[in-house]
Amino acid sequence: MTEILVATIATFGVSALISTYDGSFGVLRRLRSRVKVFECTVCTAVWIAVPIANFTGIGPIGYLFIIGGVILLERFS
C-alpha cells in the first residue's frame, strides 16, 4: 500500500514537471511542442507510471492504481 502511495506521488510530480515547467534552456517546452501527449498531466502520467511501476515491482494492477491516484490528485489540486 505504501509503495503505491509513494509511486503515485512520484508519478504525479514528474508528470506535472514535464507538462507545466519549461526546464533549463526550454528543453521541456520544446519536447511538449514536438510530442503533444506531454501537454496534459494525466496523459503524461500514463507514460511515466510504466517505468515507476516496473521499478517498484508493483505490477499491472498497481499501474492502474497509480493512474487512478494521479487522476484524483490532478482533479483536486
C-alpha angles and dihedrals in degrees: 000000000000091000091056092049093050092044090051093052091046092049092049092049096049094043092048089050093052096043100045114023124074097216128207113331090355094289095145092043090055090047091053092049091055100038109043093192090074094063094082122061094218093046090051091047090059089063097037094050094063098068092037092053091047093047093051093042094235096137134212096310091050088051089061091048090052092052091047091051092050090051090052092047091049093048096049100037 
